């Protein structure tokens, strides 16, 4: 099933889907970081939102 791109936030808020532009926009705004910084965090700790949040605060 295709994601509904009209949604403003991710359907699964525990994971960050870097392949979905609307999710990237949501998470970059939520964390206050650039796409590149978000990608680096996901590469470092995986796509778990809590792990990315902790990594960005460190």
C-alpha angles and dihedrals in degrees: 000000000000119000115251101246092196089075114103097210136036119277090224106041092186093068134053115220105201090186092065112076095203090054092048088051091050095049096043089052092044094050096033094232138121123260089252093053090048091050091050090051092048090048090050101046108010130251099300106124094216092051091048091048091052092046093051092050092051 
